Amino acid sequence: MRNIKLVLEYDGTNYHGWQTQPNLPTIQDTIEESLAKLTKASIQIIGAGRTDTSVHAEEQVANFHTDSQIPIIAFQKGLNAILPRDIVVCSATEVPPEFHARFSATSRRYRYTILNREYPSALLRHTGYCFPTEIDVSRTNDLCQTLVGKHDFSSFQKVGSDRLNPICEIYEAHWWKKEPYVYFEIEADAFLRGMVRAITGTVLTLNRKFWRASCAKNMKYRDAEMELLRILDAKDRASAGMSVPAHGLSLIGVKYNA
């Protein structure tokens, strides 16, 4: 059996996430249906990240096993000819049998896109979240360093998640601005369900609470830091802030050991 690795890009707007769900369109089902047409066989594909409904990917990694002998380039070109326009195979390579897109990954990286102005965008309504309150990027960036390292992130886990181990290690959490957008990138060894959206929403809530233009001179960075630490220590989703909408989130990279 050959083991084929795919690097994928997709717009998640029209899908109920990556993972197969009964009677609902998903990225996994759509790719598997296209693979069946290409190889004339039933194939199960494994994704590195189980992106949720409406979440996008610039660099999702997946793999599957097949006894098909079609040339490797045909998996890229053939699938792109069959798949809908909102899913694209960027590359296809043959990898060792033990490679597993999910379990072999050492980290995943996400980006959240915020349109930081008073009015939304008609053209980018599916890929960015409009947040009208001015974001203090410097202080927000400093604040997020509190989350870097290994912690119990239960306070940022979606209610009802079936993951038993809430410990994750964040390697990097970084905010930056390019008018009129503000971006948040985060890389970790693992993510709880809804974790990136909950962290983003909580930090925006703290931004609004502590660093509004009217009170920026009077409120201290330490106040926001202590509040974030309290939320982290509570290990309770109810203690944290809002979850931002899914459509602003993209999986932008997956790392593996060489």
Disulfide bonds with the S-S distance in Angstrom:
none
